[in-house]
Amino acid sequence: MTATESETDVSTRAQVARTLFEWSNLCIASLDAKQHIVDTSAEFLRRFGGTQRSRAGQDFNELLHPGTRDKVRRKIQRVIAENRTTFDDSIVGLGPRDSVFSGGMNGFVARGAGSQVDGIVVMVTPDKLGDGGNPAPGVSARHQVLTEIDARILEGVAAGASTVQLASRLHLSRQGVEYRIGSMFRKLNVPNRAALVSRAYAIGALTVGTWPPRIKEDFVRR
């Protein structure tokens, strides 16, 4: 293959990729080897906010909540280091107007000669937890979303503690505990305690693999 033919192939692939992004209704972005954004679909910009110009060159992981940012970055780095192609993970994305949403992420690493990374493609699928099949609005703050006392209550709920136990442990009334739990129901858009715990894990607020359950400090408002 001549240099001219190689340049033509690269140009053709770029045009195909650009067409895919323009016509796709998927939440998709292409990244360079350093996980910086190269291109995005319209749906990606609708979900995360911003414009093509403002997002170009930005670290993709900056669009994720600090509770899940590092694990996603490390996962992609590991896939590249181990010469693998595909990856997936759960994420918590930062949307427009300080909104937060949970979802899944799938992606693949495109490689050229000598296994050199040509680019990374990620597709985000937000959780459909809201009415009418629309993604739930999630919580309203980018970083700290729970008070100290709410964090301790949520840890207790995740551990199976009853309202009476939580009230005694935290020196609150039973009505006070129930009020705070109800407030978290509304804040995290869930109908009951089981869904509250599940949602907390989904957005990365509860640390996975830790007992008793612990809320990550990024989610606690001091």
Secondary structure as UniProt FT lines:
FT   HELIX           3..23
FT   STRAND          27..31
FT   TURN            33..34
FT   STRAND          36..40
FT   HELIX           42..48
FT   HELIX           52..55
FT   TURN            56..57
FT   HELIX           60..63
FT   HELIX           66..81
FT   TURN            82..83
FT   STRAND          86..94
FT   HELIX           96..98
FT   STRAND          100..111
FT   HELIX           113..115
FT   STRAND          117..126
FT   HELIX           131..133
FT   STRAND          146..147
FT   HELIX           148..158
FT   TURN            159..160
FT   HELIX           163..170
FT   HELIX           174..188
FT   HELIX           193..202
FT   TURN            203..204
FT   TURN            208..209
FT   HELIX           217..219
FT   STRAND          220..221
//
